Amino acid sequence: MKAIVCPRYGGPEVLEFRDVPIPEPKADEVRVKVLATSVTSGDSRMRAARFPPGMGLIARPFLGWRGPRQPILGTEIAGIVDAVGVGITRYRPGDAVMAFPGGKMGCHAEYRCVAESGPIAPKPDGLSFAKAATLCFGGSTALHFLEVAAVAPGDRVLVIGASGAVGSALVQLARHRGAHVTAVCSARNADLVRGLGAEAVIDHATTDFRGDPGAYDVIFETVGSMTTRDALPLLRPHGRFVAIAAGLRDMLATIGAPGRQGRRVIAGPATERPEHVQQLADLVTGGTLRPVVDGTYAFDDIAAAHAYVDTGRKRGSVAILLDPAARD
Ligand SMILES: NC(=O)c1ccc[n+]([C@@H]2O[C@H](COP(=O)([O-])OP(=O)(O)OC[C@H]3O[C@@H](n4cnc5c(N)ncnc54)[C@H](OP(=O)(O)O)[C@@H]3O)[C@@H](O)[C@H]2O)c1
């Protein structure tokens, strides 16, 4: 099969189109013929070894010194089951599915095997494969941090980076929990985030939102533009600062310090739970969650998609089509 391989860390030009063996499903796995996948901020970071501040030396022994230990990037897919292991009962060849191998990656390929009990769910009817393939990276991250921050009805929530993959899911799902959402993005994305449910929008290019003490119960920071020291005064007592693009300093700040009046810092990797995939599919089917797709690229044009994601300005997600019909 064709796969996109990242043999060493670097710019989009390091990516290579290669022939690799088609994986055989184990007894408890289904094999998915991939019709669409995505290039996420996670793929872009991994390809470029652009680890959060202070995390480089910690990350490389686990993720690879000179290049990614898993050289086929890509965290999520949508496609058709084309083979099943002997123990499979829930899926049959021909089923349309979406899956989120997440940090295990390996999705930028024509086939990907996934455990039946793992992060896989039937694709919602009426949702394109392209949209289904962009739902989980931002969606699962949002579900995790909303849960950990215990966002409750009436909470005043600030989402910094509201127009990104994680931010666009956070805005919608925080609203669904009954929170009042203020979104931070640039002016060109104001209508988008209002359409997702934000009641107030702040343009980060023209407005300094650091001068509003005690305004929020929860701040979700998906950009890395606000430090813990800046964020804590904006929180009410017992508020939560959720540093999703956290560097080492934010991680250390989770330990706590005197004088915070119960304000907490939450940081670290999101837990990728298999049940999130079905949950996200249900939220789409129920009309609560709408995947935001910025644009689509052909599989053999994936380097251009990486270059765009590298800008840090995409809206929602970028889909990669292995079959042009996956767009609709
Ligand atoms: N902790 C975890 O487990 C975890 C999981 C997933 C992702 N992440 C991290 O979370 C971060 C966000 O991921 P993502 O995929 O959502 O990123 P993304 O889609 O690339 O975010 C792009 C968005 O950020 C906005 N933006 C850029 N600068 C901004 C600023 N100064 N203020 C407000 N908005 C700004 C842009 O909007 P404008 O163009 O309008 O400015 C753009 O729409 C990444 O650092 C990623 O590595 C962490």
Ligand as a Chemical Component Dictionary entry (heavy atoms), coordinates in Angstrom:
data_LIG
# 
_chem_comp.id                   LIG 
_chem_comp.type                 NON-POLYMER 
_chem_comp.pdbx_formal_charge   0 
_chem_comp.three_letter_code    LIG 
# 
loop_
_chem_comp_atom.comp_id 
_chem_comp_atom.atom_id 
_chem_comp_atom.alt_atom_id 
_chem_comp_atom.type_symbol 
_chem_comp_atom.charge 
_chem_comp_atom.model_Cartn_x 
_chem_comp_atom.model_Cartn_y 
_chem_comp_atom.model_Cartn_z 
_chem_comp_atom.pdbx_ordinal 
LIG N1  N1  N 0  -2.728 18.384 25.601 1  
LIG C1  C1  C 0  -3.138 17.591 24.637 2  
LIG O1  O1  O 0  -3.357 16.391 24.818 3  
LIG C2  C2  C 0  -3.383 18.164 23.262 4  
LIG C3  C3  C 0  -4.200 17.472 22.370 5  
LIG C4  C4  C 0  -4.445 18.056 21.130 6  
LIG C5  C5  C 0  -3.850 19.278 20.811 7  
LIG N2  N2  N 1  -3.024 19.869 21.707 8  
LIG C6  C6  C 0  -2.389 21.153 21.394 9  
LIG O2  O2  O 0  -3.409 22.118 21.374 10 
LIG C7  C7  C 0  -3.024 23.166 20.508 11 
LIG C8  C8  C 0  -4.187 23.527 19.606 12 
LIG O3  O3  O 0  -4.398 22.493 18.676 13 
LIG P1  P1  P 0  -5.336 22.747 17.427 14 
LIG O4  O4  O 0  -5.232 21.532 16.597 15 
LIG O5  O5  O -1 -6.656 23.226 17.846 16 
LIG O6  O6  O 0  -4.543 23.952 16.731 17 
LIG P2  P2  P 0  -4.903 24.689 15.371 18 
LIG O7  O7  O 0  -6.148 24.090 14.797 19 
LIG O8  O8  O 0  -3.683 24.694 14.535 20 
LIG O9  O9  O 0  -5.206 26.175 15.856 21 
LIG C9  C9  C 0  -5.308 27.146 14.873 22 
LIG C10 C10 C 0  -6.157 28.296 15.363 23 
LIG O10 O10 O 0  -5.461 29.015 16.393 24 
LIG C11 C11 C 0  -5.884 30.363 16.300 25 
LIG N3  N3  N 0  -4.873 31.272 16.859 26 
LIG C12 C12 C 0  -3.595 31.438 16.446 27 
LIG N4  N4  N 0  -2.984 32.364 17.220 28 
LIG C13 C13 C 0  -3.906 32.775 18.128 29 
LIG C14 C14 C 0  -3.886 33.685 19.235 30 
LIG N5  N5  N 0  -2.783 34.381 19.547 31 
LIG N6  N6  N 0  -5.021 33.843 19.957 32 
LIG C15 C15 C 0  -6.145 33.154 19.669 33 
LIG N7  N7  N 0  -6.224 32.277 18.638 34 
LIG C16 C16 C 0  -5.116 32.079 17.888 35 
LIG C17 C17 C 0  -6.059 30.611 14.839 36 
LIG O11 O11 O 0  -7.126 31.548 14.710 37 
LIG P3  P3  P 0  -6.869 32.977 14.083 38 
LIG O12 O12 O 0  -6.265 32.713 12.727 39 
LIG O13 O13 O 0  -8.221 33.559 14.078 40 
LIG O14 O14 O 0  -5.896 33.681 15.001 41 
LIG C18 C18 C 0  -6.431 29.250 14.242 42 
LIG O15 O15 O 0  -7.790 29.156 13.859 43 
LIG C19 C19 C 0  -1.765 22.697 19.782 44 
LIG O16 O16 O 0  -0.645 23.286 20.403 45 
LIG C20 C20 C 0  -1.758 21.209 20.027 46 
LIG O17 O17 O 0  -0.453 20.682 20.017 47 
LIG C21 C21 C 0  -2.778 19.353 22.923 48 
# 
loop_
_chem_comp_bond.comp_id 
_chem_comp_bond.atom_id_1 
_chem_comp_bond.atom_id_2 
_chem_comp_bond.value_order 
_chem_comp_bond.pdbx_ordinal 
LIG N1  C1  SING 1  
LIG C1  O1  DOUB 2  
LIG C1  C2  SING 3  
LIG C2  C3  SING 4  
LIG C2  C21 DOUB 5  
LIG C3  C4  DOUB 6  
LIG C4  C5  SING 7  
LIG C5  N2  DOUB 8  
LIG N2  C6  SING 9  
LIG N2  C21 SING 10 
LIG C6  O2  SING 11 
LIG C6  C20 SING 12 
LIG O2  C7  SING 13 
LIG C7  C8  SING 14 
LIG C7  C19 SING 15 
LIG C8  O3  SING 16 
LIG O3  P1  SING 17 
LIG P1  O4  DOUB 18 
LIG P1  O5  SING 19 
LIG P1  O6  SING 20 
LIG O6  P2  SING 21 
LIG P2  O7  DOUB 22 
LIG P2  O8  SING 23 
LIG P2  O9  SING 24 
LIG O9  C9  SING 25 
LIG C9  C10 SING 26 
LIG C10 O10 SING 27 
LIG C10 C18 SING 28 
LIG O10 C11 SING 29 
LIG C11 N3  SING 30 
LIG C11 C17 SING 31 
LIG N3  C12 SING 32 
LIG N3  C16 SING 33 
LIG C12 N4  DOUB 34 
LIG N4  C13 SING 35 
LIG C13 C14 SING 36 
LIG C13 C16 DOUB 37 
LIG C14 N5  SING 38 
LIG C14 N6  DOUB 39 
LIG N6  C15 SING 40 
LIG C15 N7  DOUB 41 
LIG N7  C16 SING 42 
LIG C17 O11 SING 43 
LIG C17 C18 SING 44 
LIG O11 P3  SING 45 
LIG P3  O12 DOUB 46 
LIG P3  O13 SING 47 
LIG P3  O14 SING 48 
LIG C18 O15 SING 49 
LIG C19 O16 SING 50 
LIG C19 C20 SING 51 
LIG C20 O17 SING 52 
# 
